[in-house]
Amino acid sequence: MDEELSPSECLLPSGKQRIGLIILNQPLDKDYLHILWSKALLTACADGAANHLYNITGKSDSFRPDYISGDFDSITAEVRAFYEDKGCRLIETSDQDLTDYTKCLVIMVEEIKQRNLQVDAIVTLGGLGGRFDQTMATVETLHHALSMTQIPLFVIQESNLAYLLRPITRFCSLGSW
């Protein structure tokens, strides 16, 4: 029997999904942030997303990401120092062949494996607003994710939710459609 996919369950306060949470460098929905953070077993910011997290949550210790990754061209010195002082790992990834989002996802997938976390989905907050090239880069990362992990990857921003369906792996005759 095929597994049922419920992408919006992570946004329900009563939902039971355990997630990995990646925050991208775009304005954050405070309500979504609080719900998703409460379900997250692992949290990360891609570079300048740490600025948005800091601006929404202030100096709250409850919202310290497990790591911040990227080339650090967007995070402010103040925010970087704040999270560094709070013990957040800063992982510089200067490779310009991949986006900060893709690099952050690679680290998250590896962390989930190393820690043997039972994660139902990886949820990304942000990535579907702003410039068109940034949205397309988010879609490209969804495509890369298909070869990185079997864990579903969702992208949520405002009233938008994106998920790239996996190709059907079994062959069917025309009569079985």
N, C-alpha and C positions, 0 to 999 in steps of 0.2 A: 504494500500500500504506500502511496506517495505521501510525503510529509506536507502538511498544510502550512502555508506561509501567511503570516499576519503582520505585515509591516507596521501598521499603526498601533499595535499592542504596546509598543514601547512608550507611547505617549499617554496611555491610560494610567492614571494614578493607581488603579487596582491591578494593572497588568503585572505579570510575573516574569517577564523576560529579564534575563541577565545580559548586560551589554558591555561592550567596549565603546567608549565615547571619544570621538575626535571632534575638536572644535576648530573651525576654519576662520580665517580673517575676514569676517563679514559681520554686520550687526546681528546681535543675538536676541532671540525671544526669551525673555526672563522666565516665563512660565515653562516653556519647553526645557530650558536649561535646568531648572530645579527638578522637574520630573525625571529627565534623563540622568542627571547626576545621581539621583537617589537609587537608580537601577544599575549604575556603572560599577563593574569590578575593576576596571582600568580606565584612566582618563588621560587625555593628551590634548595639547594645543599645537597647531601648526603655526609656528613663528608669530606673526602679528595677532593671531587669535588670542594670545595671552593678554594683549592690551584690552580687548573687548571683555574678556573674563574679569580682569582686574577692575575695569570701569563699572561693571554690573555688580560685582560682589564685594568690592572694596578690599579691605584687608582681612577678610574672613578666612580663617584657617580651614573652614569646611570645604572650600573650593580651591584647594591646591592640587593642580594636575600632577599625575605621576611623572610626566615628562613633557618638555617642550622641545620640539625639533624644528629644524629648518636652517636656512642660511643666515638667519638673524639680521636680515636687512629691514624688517618691519617692526620688530619688537622695540619698544622704547628702553632706554638705559634704566629708567626708574623701575619699570615693570620687570625687566630682566633681573635687576638687583633684588627686588622684593621677593620674587619666586626662588631665586638662588639662595637667599637668606633663609627661606622657609624649607629648604632641603629638596626642592624640586630639581630633578635631573634635567640639565640642559644638554641636548644632543645636537651638536652642529653637524649639518649635512650640506656641505658646500657643492655637491654634485649638481650641475645645472641641466643635466639631461632629463631629470624628473622634477615634477612640481613638489612643493613643500608638502602638499596633501599626500601624494603618492609615497614620498619618503616617510612621512609620519605613519601611514598605513603599513608599510613594510616593517617598521619597528613594532607597531602594535601586534601584528600577526606573530612576529617572533616572540614578543613578550608573552602572549597568550599561550604559545607552545611551551616556552621555558617554564612558566609558572603553572602549567597544566590547568589553566582556568576553564571552567565550563561556561562558555559564552554562547548565548543563543543568536546574537547578531552584533555586528559592529555598526554603530549609528554615527553619522556625521551630521553635525549641526552647522549649517551654512553651506555655501557652495553653489546655490542655485539663483543667486541674485547678483546684482552688479553687472559688470561688463560681460558681454557675450563670450569673449575668449576665456574668461574665468569659468563660466558655466560649462563650456566645452571641455576645459581641462578637468573639471569634475567628472564629466561623462567619461573622459579618457581613463581616469583613475578607476571608475567602476569597471571598465573593460579590463584593466590590468589586474584588478582584484579577482577576476574569474580564474586566473592562473596562479594566484597567490594562496588562496584559501577556499575552503568549502563553506566557511561561515558567511551567511548572508550579509551584504553591505547595503545599508540604506542611507540616503542623503535627505535631510529634512531642512527646509527653510520656509518660514511663513506658512502658507497653505499648500506648499509643494512637497511632494515626496517622490524620490527617484530610486529605482532599483533596476539593475540590469538582469534580465532573465537568463538563466543558463540554457545552452542549447540542449535539445532532447538528445539523449545518448542512445536510446534504443531505436531500432529500425522497425517500421510498421509497413505493412503492405497497404496499398491504397484502399483496400476493402475494410481496414480496421479504423479508418478515420471516422 
